[in-house]
Amino acid sequence: MTKATRGTPAGRRTSLLVRMGNAARDAGVVPRRIHLVVAIDRLLDGPALDDVLEREIGPIVAAQGWAADSVPVTARQAGLSVHRALYHWRLFGLLDEVRAKWEGGRPTGPSSTALNAVGRAAAIAFLHARATAPRTDLRA
């Protein structure tokens, strides 16, 4: 990360992910929800258009060399894991989503995903609980 990107939201997410990854690696464990924390941080910044969550988070996780069952995690796999979380957030009504209309087999504009008021409160509570909870396992 450069000085120019350090203060940007994307730079902050990259820094957060790198620091969490390094701490987990130093402790000898793999944090299972690292992508979730970064996705929440991104959505707290505002709506995500189209596949921006996958595009921003996937390459960072993949570049750190994470593996699942001794097989390196690809950027696509890391990005898709974010969509599993979004599925659950939809079930609980935490998101406002606007899907692009389609004409002639093509979208007419971007799709948008954002946390609604309840989602923002839940996201902040989740991050607060995660930050202040006793640490016995970095995978939690």
N, C-alpha and C positions, 0 to 999 in steps of 0.2 A: 504494500500500500504506500502511496506517495503522500507527501504533505498536501497536495492538491485534493486528494480524495478522502483524507482522514476525517474531515468534518461533514462529509456528505452522508445521507442515509445509507447508500450502498457501501461506502467505506466503513461506516459504523457496523453494518451487518457482517462484512468481511472480517473486521477486527474481532467482533464478538465470536464468530464461528471459529476463527483461528485460535483465539485464547481458550475457548472451551475445549477445542480439540487437543491443544497442547497439554492442558491440565489433565484431561482424561488419559491421554497417551502416557504422561508422566506417572500417573497412578496405575497404569496397566489395565484400564477398562475402556470400553467403547460406550459413549453416551448414546442411548437409543433414540432420544427425542431431540437431538441437536438441531435438526432441520425444522422441527416444530417451533422451537424458540425463535429461530431466525424468521420463519414465516409470520409468526405473530408480530414480531418487531416490524416487519415490512408492512403488514396490514395496518398497524397503528399509525404509520406514516400517511396512509390514505389508500384509496382504491388501487387495486392491481389490475392492469389491463391485459386481457388475453392470457398468455402463458408466462407472464413476467416472473411469477414465483418460481416456476420450474427453471426458467432461463437464468435467474439470479442465484438460486440456492444450489441447484444441481452441480454446476461446475466447481463451486467452492468445496463442496463435500467430496466430490470425486478427486479433486486435486490434492486433497490431504491424504489420500491413500487408504481410506476406510475400506473394510472388507466385510462381507457377510458369508459365513461358512467358508472362510479362506479364499473367497472369490472377490476380487476387487469390485467395489461398487462403482457403477458408471454414473455419469452426470444424469442420464435419462432415468435410471433407477432412483437416484436421490431425489430428482425432481418429482417423479411420480409418487414418492412417499408423501409429499406435501398434499397431493390430491386425496390421499386416504384421510388425512386430517380434515381437509375441507369437507369431505363427505359427512363426517361426524358433526362438524360445526353446522352444516345445513340441517341435519336431523334435529338439532337443538335450537334452530332458528337464530343463530348468532351472526348470520351473514345477510347482507343485501347484495343480490346479484342481478345484473342486467345482462341478458344474453343478446348478442347481435342478431338482427333480423337477417334472413337469407333471401337473396333474390338471384335467380339464375345459377344456383349451385355455389354461390359465393356470399360471404358475410358482407353486409353493407357498412359495417363499422366495428369497433372493438367491443368485446365483452368486458364487463367490469365486475370485480369482486371486492367487497368492502365489509368491514365489521360494522354491524349496526350498534345502537347504543348499548344494548344488552351484551353484545359480543365484545365491545370495547371494555366494558366493566369486567366481564369474565376473563378476557385476555390479560388485563392489568392484574386481576386477582391471581391468575395462574402464575404470571411472572413474579409477582411479589411472594407468593407461597414457595415457589421454586427457589427464589433467591434467599429466603430467610429460613427455610427448613433445615433441620439438622442433616448433615451430610454423612451418611453411612455407606452410600452407594452412588457413584457418579452416573450410573446408567438411568437413574430415576428421572 
